[in-house]
Amino acid sequence: MSDQGSDPHSIFTGSQATANLVGWIDELLMNLREGRVNDARGALEGETWRTARIEDGIPRPILEQARESLSRAAGALADGSVGEAEEALLQARSRFMPGA
């Protein structure tokens, strides 16, 4: 009998948290592509992604890398650079893609 599945650290428990954050980033990307820059700016500046579920479900190093990219996106929008903001959002999103 194998107890391989009994190790709680053998399964990434943040999959729902990851899905929530990726969905949030996707919404911002859609806002930018549809010209709703103020909506994206407000969400980034307000860090509306920061929920207990996301912050507790994603390993701290990965979350910090994503946070840095999201901060860059907010700064880019503050400077009026939608292209740079989109690039930073895509980089944040890539942190959660297989093979990234």
C-alpha positions in Angstrom: 0.0 0.0 0.0 1.4 3.4 -1.0 0.9 6.5 1.1 2.1 8.7 -1.7 -1.1 10.8 -1.7 -1.1 11.3 2.1 1.7 14.0 2.0 -0.2 17.3 2.1 2.8 19.0 0.4 2.7 16.7 -2.6 -0.2 18.6 -4.1 -0.3 22.3 -4.9 -3.1 23.6 -2.8 -3.1 27.0 -4.5 -4.8 25.9 -7.7 -8.0 27.8 -6.9 -6.1 30.8 -5.7 -4.1 30.7 -8.9 -7.2 30.5 -11.0 -8.7 33.5 -9.2 -5.6 35.6 -9.7 -5.2 34.6 -13.4 -8.9 35.4 -13.9 -8.4 38.8 -12.3 -5.4 39.5 -14.5 -7.4 38.4 -17.6 -10.1 40.8 -16.6 -7.6 43.7 -16.5 -6.2 42.7 -19.9 -9.7 42.8 -21.3 -10.3 46.2 -19.8 -7.2 47.5 -21.4 -8.0 46.0 -24.8 -11.5 47.4 -24.7 -10.3 50.9 -23.7 -11.4 50.8 -20.1 -8.0 52.0 -18.8 -9.5 53.7 -15.8 -11.1 50.5 -14.6 -7.8 48.6 -15.0 -5.9 51.5 -13.3 -8.3 51.5 -10.3 -8.1 47.7 -9.8 -4.3 47.8 -9.9 -4.0 50.8 -7.7 -6.5 49.4 -5.2 -4.8 46.0 -5.4 -8.2 44.3 -5.5 -6.5 41.0 -6.2 -5.3 40.9 -2.6 -7.7 38.5 -0.9 -7.0 36.0 1.9 -7.8 33.2 -0.5 -5.2 34.3 -3.0 -2.5 35.4 -0.5 -2.8 32.2 1.5 -3.1 29.9 -1.4 -0.1 30.9 -3.5 3.5 30.3 -2.3 5.1 33.5 -1.1 8.0 33.7 -3.7 5.6 33.2 -6.6 3.1 35.7 -5.2 5.9 38.3 -4.7 7.1 37.9 -8.3 3.5 38.4 -9.5 3.1 41.4 -7.2 6.2 43.0 -8.6 4.8 42.7 -12.2 1.4 44.0 -11.1 3.2 47.0 -9.5 5.0 47.6 -12.7 1.7 47.5 -14.6 0.2 50.1 -12.2 3.2 52.3 -12.6 3.0 52.0 -16.4 -0.7 53.0 -16.4 0.1 55.9 -14.1 2.6 57.0 -16.8 0.0 56.5 -19.5 1.7 53.5 -21.1 -1.0 50.9 -21.8 1.4 48.8 -23.8 3.9 48.5 -20.9 1.1 47.8 -18.5 -0.2 45.0 -20.8 3.3 43.5 -21.0 3.7 43.6 -17.2 0.3 41.9 -16.8 1.2 39.2 -19.2 4.4 38.6 -17.3 2.5 38.3 -14.0 0.1 35.9 -15.7 2.9 33.8 -17.1 4.1 33.0 -13.5 1.1 30.7 -13.2 1.3 28.9 -16.6 2.7 25.4 -17.0 6.4 25.5 -18.0 6.8 29.1 -16.8 
